[in-house]
Amino acid sequence: MGNKKIALVTGASSGMGREFVLQIHKRYPNLEEIWAVARNTKALEQLRKKVPKLRICAWNLTSPQDLQRFQELLEKEKPQIKILVNSAGMGIQKTVEETGLEDLWNTVQLNCTAFTAVLKICYPYCHNGSQVLCLSSGAAFVPQPGFAAYAASKSYVLSFSRAIRKEWKGRAKITIVCPGPVDTPFLEKMGGKEHMPAYKKYFLAKPEAVVEKALKDSEKGKELSVYGYSVKALRVACKILPHSLILKFL
Ligand SMILES: NC(=O)c1ccc[n+]([C@@H]2O[C@H](COP(=O)([O-])OP(=O)(O)OC[C@H]3O[C@@H](n4cnc5c(N)ncnc54)[C@H](OP(=O)(O)O)[C@@H]3O)[C@@H](O)[C@H]2O)c1
């Protein structure tokens, strides 16, 4: 195994992925490189001005050719991935009827297939308690009409990550990050804040706070990182109440 100790962050060009890069840079100065995966090279170049050890990996995670490049680079460099943040994701807040087939397809491809591929590709390079953070969502706890594919994809992330937390025990510490709405460009991409239900706007969290808590929870080896009382309350409600009842209020 090579000696280079790195962090690898997907979705690093924007929102929480970008914030993870900034906080990892400050919090873990011993890391030699931070590999930043996203398609928007300009945004990554801007980020490198703040984080000189950033290595730009301009890959589209839904492209099999780029996943091949990803795998080949790891095989060539054999780094030790001390921190892996699987943050790339997308969501469309519309009914299935209103959503185009391509958007539905891409949501599942990115949030489920690419998410899984990233973990599989990185697995051989995670050792001795590597920190692995998987970005799920409060939407994972219950089906969400008007946000169906996204919520279901995040349930997949939650379920898959819980399973590998057990499989990877002793090798890596998996933490599943389940925020409620967070004020990032994600909200504009999924249709704009104005289309969000009022209760979600009320509980909008800052990416800095969600990411800081996630890194602290990951250091402690926690299974879930849930930021804010509203999402914690939703989680408890989803455990004790029938989903059919909760769905009446969504
Ligand atoms: N914001 C929220 O309210 C919220 C709440 C709960 C959970 N989450 C989850 O948290 C994660 C981060 O969300 P965010 O708010 O930071 O979103 P964001 O600001 O929209 O960032 C999404 C990131 O994913 C990358 N990405 C999208 N498609 C990609 C592709 N095909 N290949 C590679 N990278 C791709 C984007 O980079 P490029 O466009 O440059 O490729 C971008 O860096 C997501 O998984 C999201 O589902 C978000």
The ligand as a Gaussian input file, in Angstrom:
#p B3LYP/6-31G(d) Opt

LIG

0 1
 N      -29.130000      20.643000       0.412000
 C      -30.037000      19.906000       1.019000
 O      -31.125000      20.398000       1.406000
 C      -29.768000      18.458000       1.322000
 C      -30.476000      17.853000       2.369000
 C      -30.247000      16.530000       2.678000
 C      -29.315000      15.815000       1.957000
 N      -28.652000      16.388000       0.930000
 C      -27.666000      15.559000       0.182000
 O      -26.370000      16.052000       0.449000
 C      -25.528000      15.859000      -0.687000
 C      -24.896000      17.184000      -1.061000
 O      -25.934000      18.094000      -1.390000
 P      -25.648000      19.628000      -1.629000
 O      -26.733000      20.356000      -0.963000
 O      -24.240000      19.937000      -1.318000
 O      -25.886000      19.699000      -3.213000
 P      -25.244000      20.608000      -4.354000
 O      -24.780000      21.908000      -3.802000
 O      -26.223000      20.599000      -5.473000
 O      -23.965000      19.763000      -4.792000
 C      -24.116000      18.557000      -5.479000
 C      -22.741000      18.099000      -5.919000
 O      -22.904000      16.875000      -6.660000
 C      -22.084000      16.959000      -7.808000
 N      -22.618000      16.159000      -8.904000
 C      -23.860000      16.216000      -9.433000
 N      -23.955000      15.368000     -10.473000
 C      -22.728000      14.775000     -10.591000
 C      -22.184000      13.806000     -11.475000
 N      -22.927000      13.265000     -12.455000
 N      -20.905000      13.430000     -11.316000
 C      -20.135000      13.979000     -10.335000
 N      -20.600000      14.884000      -9.462000
 C      -21.877000      15.279000      -9.593000
 C      -22.124000      18.437000      -8.190000
 O      -20.972000      18.773000      -8.945000
 P      -20.923000      19.078000     -10.524000
 O      -22.247000      19.666000     -10.915000
 O      -19.765000      20.002000     -10.620000
 O      -20.648000      17.750000     -11.147000
 C      -22.049000      19.092000      -6.824000
 O      -20.706000      19.234000      -6.440000
 C      -26.419000      15.271000      -1.768000
 O      -26.231000      13.880000      -1.803000
 C      -27.823000      15.620000      -1.323000
 O      -28.758000      14.679000      -1.778000
 C      -28.832000      17.700000       0.598000

